[in-house]
Amino acid sequence: MHPTATLPIEGLEAVYDALAQAIDQAGPDKAELFLVKLALLNANALADAGVFQHHVQAALQDL
Amino acid sequence: MHQPTTQPRPSIYYPYQVFQPWLASQHGTQPRQQVVIVGNGPAGMVTALELARHGVASVVLGAELQFSQGSRAIVFTRRSMEILQQVGVAERMTEAGLPWRFGNSFYRGQRVFRMEAPHDADDRFYPMLNLQQQYMEEYLHDACAANPLIEVRWGNKAVAVSQREGFAEVRVDTPEGEYTLQSDWVVDASGGRSAIRSATGLQMEGASYEGFFVIADIRIELPLPTERLAFFDPEWNPGNTILMHREPHGIWRVDYQLPEGETPEEALRPESLKARIDAQLAMIGHAGTPWEMDWSSVYSARTLTLADFVHGNLIFTGDAAHLLPIFGVRGANTAFQDAQSLGWHLAYVVKGLAGPRLLANHSAERVGAAREIIAEAGKSVRFMTPPTKGFRLLRDAVLSLSLQHEFVRPLYHWRTSRPHEYTHSMLNSPGDDNALFTEGPAHGAPPRNIRLAADDYLLDHLGGGFDLLYFTEADTLPEAIQAVVRQTRARGVALRVSAVGHGGPVAGADQCFADADGHFRDRYGVRASGAAYLLRPDQHVCARWLTLDAHRLQAAIQAALPQ
């Protein structure tokens, strides 16, 4: 779908930790809100509604 | 027996006049009417005034004896003012109303979005004008009363409409009992709770949203400009939205969403209203400022429309045809466009200048407009009153981000009512040069206004029939075009010719506009002499040519009036 650059494993590991800690920091009441804000910021940086749609579909798989 | 109240409605700023009911016993046998309009609100009266402009008489039935209770529709768009100008009440509206063009959205005490509606030097009217609906109805009613082709019957409540062969019958209840009125056409402009629509069993398509809003009008002195104020998720009403608008006569509209689970009855209790209005005033820094209640009501957001407005000899218009959310001022402002459209379409069918396909076109165009509004308004509604957990999360995320991130702020802007463009109307001329223009109003669009001189604008001079704008530097219209104009008029179609160019007399033109600096040509995308626009009686463009010839003018007029 997107043959362009992907995160190297070190970067992915950093994101993994950062996201986990941020969810904990937001707390159970605000975790969802935090994740939606994050998704909107990412979508804006992505600047491609179509790619975002693919990500939405991919994330909905295997829940 | 229908007994409308004869007590003037309460109001702290509007002196209600109680009109006398029209009683059948005081009049002779009722002839069959050409058009009966059920409802004397904005949609009904503008339909009557437009019909009259085209020479068609109507009887307008008003169930009550007074204008509407409370301010109701208070924000009128520029296009509405242009339509009201056509029926002769724009001047009074302008004198009485408060013009504005800025809207502000607040979250956590911070202004997170400011809407600035453009106001072009070529526009006579402001983007928005605030005025209470009673005044608008009064002005429209005065215009109806002064028109010999319109008969308004107060205290006449239409209780049933039956379709007959080629006409319809209205059963009308009055303070002395019922009578029957026959009419070639019946227009239901009786509003969102139309009993006539309910009785037909016609289903509306679209959605109804959960959640109620209170509208309250209070008299208060607030040192704030005439701008729309919207407050999201305030501390005193968490998760919900509050709107404020200035109205004339020292009145402010306060509009707030109810907490989930609260009933309209609970919300309208005086102590509940007082506590919430006090909390809102405190939040904007005006705690303790004395205020007085005028009127309050409750509404919910709905986006519903009939799929066809024409059913036999019964035609639905305004809120009787569709229910639209008020976010984006889409109630009366849509009704004016419906009524302006219906007025000429119906008049030309009544006069035999076009066949029933013209009415089918009216329905197709205005249902299309309603569907477009529903799509746009749905976005506003989902932001203002999120229908699901997902929508609420997204709305809350946007509120939160908006404090520091510019990119989400335009989501606060609920698109306000705008004129629908009939881009794919069957009335548009297939053989013109529409696609070759790079500027100017295209097929189906309303015209662009032009400032001609101080207090003198193009739209002051258009309407009431078809308008041909012909751009020329010559002193005479080509004879072949003049011949088509004469033939068109000879069969009863009103067609006015306006020459745009040197401003001096042009043989064959009814009026001439000077365009010394080429501004008019620029606004209409015209490069050379001989170009032209044909406007329908509702002023929307149905044909435009880089070089007009008689044959194509004739074809365009035929396309606009299908037999």
Boltz contact constraints between the chains, C-beta under 6 A:
constraints:
  - contact:
      token1: [A, 32]
      token2: [B, 393]
      max_distance: 6.0
  - contact:
      token1: [A, 33]
      token2: [B, 396]
      max_distance: 6.0
  - contact:
      token1: [A, 33]
      token2: [B, 397]
      max_distance: 6.0
  - contact:
      token1: [A, 36]
      token2: [B, 393]
      max_distance: 6.0
  - contact:
      token1: [A, 36]
      token2: [B, 397]
      max_distance: 6.0
  - contact:
      token1: [A, 37]
      token2: [B, 397]
      max_distance: 6.0
  - contact:
      token1: [A, 37]
      token2: [B, 400]
      max_distance: 6.0
  - contact:
      token1: [A, 37]
      token2: [B, 401]
      max_distance: 6.0
  - contact:
      token1: [A, 40]
      token2: [B, 397]
      max_distance: 6.0
  - contact:
      token1: [A, 44]
      token2: [B, 407]
      max_distance: 6.0
